Amino acid sequence: MLRILLLFTVIYTVLCSDGDRSPFYINCVKGCMKANCTNDLTFTPEAAQQQDIWSKILLWNCRDECRYHCMWRTVQGFLERGYTIPKFHGKWPFKRILGVQEPASTLASLLNLAAHVYMFTEMKRQLPAASRTPALLLWKVFAVVCMHAWIWSAIFHTRDNAFTEFMDYACALSMVMSLFLAAILRYGFIENI
């Protein structure tokens, strides 16, 4: 029984970061949720009026808002005591802009998406479907896989939850695997020429 208890304690410690493990953060979130949230994590009527429109559009619920505001209160407490800025739930704290959780990463993902869309349209323009280029279908599929991955990357960095995290990682893996397949097929095409 002691081993099982020790195992659960170790798992909890491994899954937490310094910030969300701190008693100040834990108590802040509990107090915030007690004051502002209902049992189903929706806002009380008074708290709902304080949430900005962008956070409402991106579906930030009451617990998420409490975690976000308590994260910054905890960061302030760490800094006042001369400690370094901690991670929370495995991530560094970022200021939201227009409800977007990681604005710089979201922008980078959108720029990567734009580059892939541009190159896809250029490829279609310069190599019409009737041109019978052997690798044309390969590069079209590769481009679509990459564009799909960058869309999910932007969504994940805009609003992180379990589903968007899974989709981001799964699509990133699909992009890497399709690049690997494209490299093998490309090498095969060159060898056969």
C-alpha positions, 0 to 999 in steps of 0.5 A, a space after each residue: 500500500 505504501 508503494 502505491 501511495 509513493 507511486 501516486 506521489 511521484 506521478 503527481 510531482 512529475 506531472 506538475 511544474 514549480 508554479 502550479 505546485 506552489 501552495 500560493 497558486 493552488 490556494 489562489 485557484 481554489 479561492 478564485 473558483 469558489 468565488 467565481 465559478 459554478 460546479 460545472 466550471 461556468 462563470 457566476 453571473 458577476 464573473 461572466 461580465 468581467 471576462 473579455 470578448 476575446 476570451 469568450 470567443 476562444 471558450 476560456 472557461 472559469 477554471 481556465 481564467 482562474 488558472 491564468 490570473 493566479 499564474 500571474 499573481 504567483 509569478 509576481 510572488 516568485 519575482 518579489 522573493 527573488 526566484 526565477 519565473 516558474 513554469 505552470 502545467 509544463 509551460 512558461 507563462 505568456 501574456 494573452 493578446 486578444 485571448 490568444 494564449 501564445 501569440 508569437 507561436 500562433 503568428 509563426 504557425 500562421 506564417 508557416 501556413 501562409 508560406 505553404 499555401 503560397 508554394 502550393 498555389 505556385 506549384 499548381 500554377 506552374 505545373 498544371 495537372 495535365 503536365 504528367 509530372 510523376 511527382 506532382 501528386 506526391 508534392 500536392 499531398 505533401 503540401 496538403 498534409 503540411 498545411 493541415 499541420 500548420 492549421 492545427 499548430 496555430 489552433 493549439 497555440 491559440 487555445 491549448 487543451 487536450 484535443 488541440 494538443 493531440 491534434 497538433 502533435 499528431 499532425 506534426 508527426 504526419 508532416 514528418 512522416 510524409 516528409 520521410 516518405 517524400 524523401 524516399 520517393 524522391 530518391 526513387 524517382 531520381 534513381 529511375 531517371 
